[in-house]
């Protein structure tokens, strides 16, 4: 990635040409071998880290005038802290690639008119941080050393700048080995798929045997190509997301009691079907295979006025899935006069139902804060309140 950046960004190329030990890690520009003095006047070596904001796939710009620093506070020759650095405690989640960079602080030194580019910014900070060490020990930050960049094993086909901007790289590590199945790619399942496509899970398997019709377009994410009508939902979504990520495998098929092999290796599943008997077979299969999962559903009705009802997300973990199955929280029998099947356009409710399910899944992995005992979540459309059920210890 670094050679690509250097070839399309003159300021980064100039840093390399000048001999700075530049590398790339988690959407940050990393400059190692930065000398500085500690409080005792001894020579230390630190690393400057600054965030890259991607304009497109290969061009970058600065986010602001600040930099982060892996190292202790730098000192002047007289043993006083270097002034005008705005030294504050700060952390960033970078990779574990050796030599590992552990950010400890953030500096803020803004010249008149701000920095024109990364070259000016890095040169200025090195002059401030390293000047005393250069004068006392005759060292330089221009070591011309090269460091292997962090391995880019991302499932995404373009740089995930959202994670670096939010500084949540450590939290997203929980998804790296996840293999997620989405059973049913209808209204709610389509939104679950959209959310999971943008989550760095290793693999997504989606299953639906139905065709994509006009009414589906009104409750599915993304843009519409009229040529998609009458094609399978799996094919439509596979084409829609093929340029976004790898590890996406969508199949035109139903999952039933005989589909065990399709779920081999799956670490988590979302059940997004509206037929009770199909749901029952899928639930029993997942429980038998020891796969934790979340089942979603809506209970909607209309008599003489507006639509009323609720959205549900029910979590079946490995240890208590049988017990949850016995609580009859999810419909496992086919019903007549189901309002959902009359093609009422409820895209926002599908998206909300999917959001509840994905949030519950991410809470399980520690991405969001919350109690592990939460297993059933209801959102009431009337008073816009949510209700959660938790396992008793």
C-alpha positions as CSV (number, residue, x, y, z in Angstrom):
1,X,0.0,0.0,0.0
2,X,2.8,2.5,0.8
3,X,4.3,2.4,-2.7
4,X,0.8,3.1,-4.1
5,X,0.3,6.0,-1.8
6,X,3.8,7.4,-2.6
7,X,3.1,7.2,-6.4
8,X,-0.1,9.2,-6.1
9,X,0.7,11.6,-3.3
10,X,3.8,13.8,-3.8
11,X,4.1,14.7,-0.1
12,X,4.4,11.1,1.0
13,X,6.9,10.4,-1.8
14,X,9.0,13.3,-0.6
15,X,9.1,11.9,2.9
16,X,10.4,8.6,1.6
17,X,12.9,10.3,-0.7
18,X,14.2,12.4,2.2
19,X,15.0,9.2,4.2
20,X,12.3,9.1,6.8
21,X,11.3,5.6,8.0
22,X,7.7,5.8,6.7
23,X,5.2,2.9,6.8
24,X,1.5,2.4,6.7
25,X,-0.7,0.9,9.4
26,X,-4.5,0.8,9.9
27,X,-5.0,3.9,7.7
28,X,-2.3,5.8,9.5
29,X,1.0,7.2,8.2
30,X,3.7,6.0,10.6
31,X,7.1,7.6,10.8
32,X,9.5,5.6,13.0
33,X,13.1,6.4,14.2
34,X,12.2,9.8,15.6
35,X,14.9,10.7,18.2
36,X,14.1,12.7,21.3
37,X,15.5,13.4,24.8
38,X,14.0,12.2,28.0
39,X,13.9,14.1,31.3
40,X,17.5,13.0,32.0
41,X,18.8,14.1,28.6
42,X,19.2,10.5,27.4
43,X,18.5,9.6,23.8
44,X,15.2,7.8,23.1
45,X,13.5,6.8,19.9
46,X,9.8,7.4,19.2
47,X,7.3,7.2,16.4
48,X,5.0,9.8,14.9
49,X,1.6,8.6,13.8
50,X,-0.9,10.6,11.8
51,X,-4.3,9.7,10.3
52,X,-4.8,9.5,6.6
53,X,-8.2,10.6,5.2
54,X,-8.8,8.9,1.9
55,X,-10.1,11.1,-0.9
56,X,-10.4,8.0,-3.1
57,X,-8.6,4.7,-3.3
58,X,-5.1,6.2,-3.6
59,X,-5.2,9.9,-2.8
60,X,-5.1,11.1,0.8
61,X,-5.3,14.3,2.8
62,X,-4.7,15.4,6.4
63,X,-7.5,15.3,8.9
64,X,-6.1,18.1,11.1
65,X,-2.8,19.6,12.4
66,X,-2.3,17.0,15.2
67,X,-0.1,13.9,15.4
68,X,0.1,11.0,17.8
69,X,3.3,9.8,19.3
70,X,4.6,6.5,20.5
71,X,7.1,7.4,23.2
72,X,7.6,9.5,26.3
73,X,7.3,13.3,26.6
74,X,10.2,15.0,24.7
75,X,12.5,17.4,26.6
76,X,14.7,20.4,25.8
77,X,18.5,20.4,26.4
78,X,17.9,22.1,29.7
79,X,15.7,19.3,31.0
80,X,12.4,21.2,30.6
81,X,9.5,19.7,28.6
82,X,9.4,21.0,25.0
83,X,6.8,23.8,24.9
84,X,3.9,24.3,22.5
85,X,3.3,20.7,21.9
86,X,-0.1,20.4,23.7
87,X,1.0,17.0,25.1
88,X,-2.1,15.0,26.1
89,X,-2.6,11.3,26.7
90,X,-3.9,9.4,23.7
91,X,-4.2,5.9,22.3
92,X,-4.7,4.4,18.8
93,X,-5.3,0.8,17.9
94,X,-2.7,-0.2,15.4
95,X,-1.6,-3.7,14.3
96,X,0.6,-6.1,16.2
97,X,3.2,-6.1,13.5
98,X,6.8,-5.8,14.8
99,X,8.3,-3.5,15.7
100,X,5.0,-2.7,17.4
101,X,3.9,0.9,17.7
102,X,2.1,1.7,20.9
103,X,0.7,5.3,20.8
104,X,0.8,7.0,24.2
105,X,0.2,10.7,23.5
106,X,-1.0,13.3,21.1
107,X,0.7,16.5,20.1
108,X,-1.0,19.7,18.8
109,X,1.2,22.4,17.2
110,X,-0.5,24.5,14.7
111,X,1.5,27.0,12.6
112,X,-0.1,30.1,11.1
113,X,-2.1,28.9,8.1
114,X,-2.0,25.2,9.0
115,X,0.2,22.6,7.3
116,X,0.2,22.5,3.5
117,X,0.7,18.8,3.3
118,X,2.1,15.7,5.1
119,X,5.6,16.6,4.2
120,X,5.5,20.0,5.9
121,X,3.6,18.5,8.8
122,X,6.1,15.7,9.6
123,X,9.1,17.9,9.0
124,X,7.8,20.5,11.4
125,X,7.0,18.0,14.2
126,X,10.4,16.3,13.8
127,X,12.2,19.6,14.0
128,X,10.4,20.3,17.3
129,X,10.6,16.9,18.9
130,X,14.0,15.8,17.6
131,X,15.9,19.1,17.5
132,X,17.4,18.8,21.0
133,X,18.4,15.2,20.5
134,X,20.0,16.0,17.1
135,X,22.0,18.8,18.7
136,X,23.2,16.7,21.7
137,X,23.8,13.3,20.2
138,X,24.3,14.0,16.5
139,X,21.5,11.7,15.4
140,X,18.9,12.1,12.7
141,X,15.4,10.9,11.9
142,X,16.4,10.4,8.3
143,X,17.6,6.8,8.8
144,X,16.4,5.6,5.3
145,X,15.2,2.4,7.1
146,X,12.3,0.5,5.7
147,X,9.7,-1.4,7.7
148,X,7.3,-3.9,6.3
149,X,3.8,-2.4,6.3
150,X,1.1,-4.0,8.3
151,X,-0.4,-6.9,6.5
152,X,-3.5,-5.9,4.6
153,X,-5.8,-8.8,5.1
154,X,-9.0,-6.8,4.9
155,X,-12.1,-8.4,3.4
156,X,-13.0,-5.0,1.9
157,X,-12.1,-4.1,-1.6
158,X,-11.3,-0.5,-0.7
159,X,-9.8,1.0,2.4
160,X,-11.9,0.9,5.5
161,X,-11.5,4.5,6.5
162,X,-14.5,4.5,8.8
163,X,-12.7,2.3,11.4
164,X,-9.6,4.4,11.5
165,X,-11.6,7.7,11.7
166,X,-13.5,6.3,14.6
167,X,-10.4,4.7,16.2
168,X,-12.3,1.4,16.8
169,X,-9.8,-1.0,15.1
170,X,-9.4,-2.9,18.4
171,X,-13.1,-3.6,18.6
172,X,-13.5,-4.7,15.0
173,X,-10.9,-7.5,15.6
174,X,-13.7,-9.5,17.2
175,X,-15.2,-10.0,13.8
176,X,-12.1,-11.3,12.0
177,X,-12.8,-15.0,12.3
178,X,-16.6,-14.9,12.2
179,X,-18.5,-16.8,9.5
180,X,-22.0,-15.5,9.5
181,X,-25.1,-17.1,7.8
182,X,-28.1,-15.1,6.9
183,X,-31.1,-17.4,6.2
184,X,-33.7,-15.5,4.3
185,X,-32.9,-12.4,2.2
186,X,-36.3,-10.7,2.2
187,X,-37.1,-7.4,3.8
188,X,-35.4,-7.8,7.1
189,X,-32.8,-10.3,5.9
190,X,-31.8,-7.9,3.1
191,X,-31.0,-5.2,5.6
192,X,-29.1,-7.6,7.9
193,X,-27.0,-8.5,4.8
194,X,-26.4,-4.8,4.1
195,X,-25.2,-4.2,7.7
196,X,-23.0,-7.4,7.7
197,X,-21.4,-6.6,4.3
198,X,-20.0,-3.5,6.0
199,X,-18.8,-5.5,9.0
200,X,-15.3,-7.1,8.7
201,X,-16.5,-10.7,9.3
202,X,-14.4,-13.3,7.4
203,X,-17.3,-14.8,5.5
204,X,-21.0,-14.2,4.9
205,X,-23.2,-17.0,3.6
206,X,-26.7,-16.0,2.5
207,X,-29.6,-18.3,1.5
208,X,-32.9,-17.5,-0.2
209,X,-34.6,-19.4,-3.1
210,X,-37.2,-16.7,-3.9
211,X,-37.1,-14.3,-6.8
212,X,-36.7,-10.5,-6.6
213,X,-40.0,-8.8,-7.5
214,X,-41.2,-5.2,-7.6
215,X,-42.5,-5.2,-4.1
216,X,-39.1,-6.4,-2.8
217,X,-37.5,-3.2,-4.2
218,X,-39.6,-1.1,-1.8
219,X,-38.2,-2.9,1.2
220,X,-34.6,-3.6,0.4
221,X,-31.5,-1.5,0.7
222,X,-29.5,-0.1,-2.2
223,X,-30.3,1.2,-5.7
224,X,-32.6,-0.6,-8.2
225,X,-31.8,-1.9,-11.6
226,X,-35.0,-2.9,-13.4
227,X,-33.1,-5.8,-14.9
228,X,-33.0,-7.4,-11.4
229,X,-36.7,-8.3,-11.4
230,X,-37.4,-12.0,-11.6
231,X,-33.8,-12.9,-10.8
232,X,-33.1,-14.7,-7.5
233,X,-32.6,-12.5,-4.5
234,X,-29.3,-14.2,-3.9
235,X,-28.1,-13.3,-7.4
236,X,-29.4,-9.7,-7.1
237,X,-27.6,-9.1,-3.8
238,X,-24.4,-10.9,-4.9
239,X,-24.1,-8.5,-7.9
240,X,-25.0,-5.5,-5.8
241,X,-22.2,-6.1,-3.3
242,X,-19.6,-7.8,-5.4
243,X,-17.5,-4.6,-5.6
244,X,-17.6,-4.0,-1.8
245,X,-16.0,-7.0,-0.2
246,X,-14.7,-10.6,-0.5
247,X,-16.0,-13.6,1.4
248,X,-19.6,-13.1,0.3
249,X,-21.4,-16.3,-0.8
250,X,-25.1,-16.0,-1.6
251,X,-27.0,-19.1,-2.8
252,X,-30.4,-19.6,-4.4
253,X,-31.7,-22.2,-2.1
254,X,-33.9,-22.8,1.0
255,X,-32.3,-24.0,4.2
256,X,-34.2,-26.9,5.8
257,X,-33.6,-29.8,8.1
258,X,-31.4,-31.4,5.5
259,X,-29.1,-28.4,5.0
260,X,-26.5,-29.3,7.7
261,X,-23.5,-29.2,5.3
262,X,-24.4,-25.7,4.2
263,X,-23.9,-24.5,7.7
264,X,-20.6,-26.3,8.4
265,X,-18.1,-23.8,9.8
266,X,-20.7,-21.1,10.6
267,X,-20.0,-19.3,13.8
268,X,-23.3,-17.3,13.9
269,X,-26.5,-17.1,12.0
270,X,-29.5,-14.8,11.5
271,X,-32.8,-16.4,10.8
272,X,-35.0,-14.0,8.8
273,X,-37.9,-16.1,7.5
274,X,-41.6,-15.4,7.8
275,X,-43.0,-18.9,7.6
276,X,-43.4,-20.6,10.9
277,X,-42.8,-24.2,9.8
278,X,-39.6,-23.2,7.9
279,X,-38.4,-21.3,11.0
280,X,-39.0,-24.4,13.2
281,X,-36.8,-26.6,11.0
282,X,-34.0,-24.1,10.8
283,X,-34.0,-23.4,14.5
284,X,-33.8,-27.1,15.3
285,X,-31.0,-27.6,12.8
286,X,-29.0,-24.7,14.2
287,X,-29.4,-25.9,17.8
288,X,-28.4,-29.4,16.8
289,X,-25.2,-28.0,15.1
290,X,-24.4,-25.8,18.2
291,X,-24.6,-22.6,16.1
292,X,-25.7,-19.5,18.1
293,X,-28.2,-17.4,16.2
294,X,-30.7,-14.6,16.3
295,X,-34.2,-15.0,15.0
296,X,-36.1,-11.9,13.9
297,X,-39.7,-11.1,13.3
298,X,-42.5,-8.6,13.2
299,X,-46.0,-8.8,14.7
300,X,-48.1,-6.3,12.8
301,X,-51.8,-5.8,12.5
302,X,-54.3,-3.3,11.1
303,X,-58.0,-3.2,12.0
304,X,-59.5,0.2,11.1
305,X,-56.7,2.6,11.5
306,X,-52.9,2.8,11.4
307,X,-50.6,-0.3,11.6
308,X,-49.7,-1.4,15.0
309,X,-47.3,-4.0,16.3
310,X,-43.8,-4.7,17.4
311,X,-40.4,-5.9,16.1
312,X,-38.5,-8.8,17.8
313,X,-34.9,-10.1,17.9
314,X,-34.4,-13.3,19.9
315,X,-30.9,-14.6,20.7
316,X,-30.3,-18.3,21.0
317,X,-26.8,-19.0,22.5
318,X,-25.2,-22.4,22.5
319,X,-25.8,-23.0,26.2
320,X,-29.4,-21.9,26.5
321,X,-30.8,-22.4,23.0
322,X,-33.0,-25.3,24.0
323,X,-34.5,-23.4,26.9
324,X,-35.2,-20.3,24.7
325,X,-36.8,-22.7,22.1
326,X,-39.2,-23.9,24.8
327,X,-40.3,-20.3,25.7
328,X,-42.4,-20.0,22.5
329,X,-41.1,-16.5,21.9
330,X,-40.9,-17.2,18.1
331,X,-43.7,-18.4,15.9
332,X,-43.0,-22.0,14.6
333,X,-46.4,-22.7,13.0
334,X,-47.8,-21.3,9.8
335,X,-50.6,-18.7,10.2
336,X,-53.3,-17.4,7.9
337,X,-54.1,-13.7,7.2
338,X,-50.5,-12.6,7.8
339,X,-50.4,-8.8,7.1
340,X,-46.7,-9.0,6.3
341,X,-47.5,-11.1,3.2
342,X,-49.8,-8.5,1.7
343,X,-46.9,-6.5,0.5
344,X,-47.4,-3.4,2.7
345,X,-44.3,-1.3,2.3
346,X,-42.5,-1.3,5.6
347,X,-38.9,-0.7,4.7
348,X,-38.2,1.3,7.8
349,X,-39.5,-1.5,10.0
350,X,-37.4,-4.1,8.2
351,X,-34.4,-1.9,8.7
352,X,-35.2,-1.4,12.4
353,X,-35.8,-5.1,12.9
354,X,-32.4,-5.8,11.3
355,X,-30.7,-3.1,13.4
356,X,-32.0,-4.6,16.6
357,X,-30.6,-8.0,15.5
358,X,-27.2,-6.8,14.4
359,X,-26.8,-4.7,17.5
360,X,-27.7,-7.7,19.7
361,X,-25.1,-9.8,17.8
362,X,-22.4,-7.1,18.1
363,X,-23.1,-6.8,21.9
364,X,-22.4,-10.5,22.1
365,X,-18.9,-10.0,20.7
366,X,-18.2,-7.0,22.9
367,X,-18.4,-4.4,20.2
368,X,-21.2,-2.6,22.1
369,X,-21.6,-2.4,25.8
370,X,-24.3,-4.4,27.4
371,X,-25.4,-7.3,29.5
372,X,-24.6,-10.8,28.2
373,X,-27.8,-12.1,29.7
374,X,-30.0,-10.1,27.3
375,X,-31.7,-12.6,24.9
376,X,-35.0,-11.2,23.7
377,X,-35.6,-7.7,22.6
378,X,-39.0,-6.2,21.6
379,X,-39.6,-2.8,20.1
380,X,-43.2,-1.5,20.3
381,X,-44.4,0.6,17.4
382,X,-47.1,2.4,19.4
383,X,-45.1,4.0,22.3
384,X,-41.7,3.6,20.6
385,X,-40.3,1.7,23.6
386,X,-38.0,-1.3,23.8
387,X,-38.3,-4.2,26.2
388,X,-35.6,-6.7,27.0
389,X,-35.6,-10.1,28.6
390,X,-32.6,-11.4,30.4
391,X,-31.5,-14.8,31.6
392,X,-31.5,-15.3,35.3
393,X,-28.2,-16.4,36.8
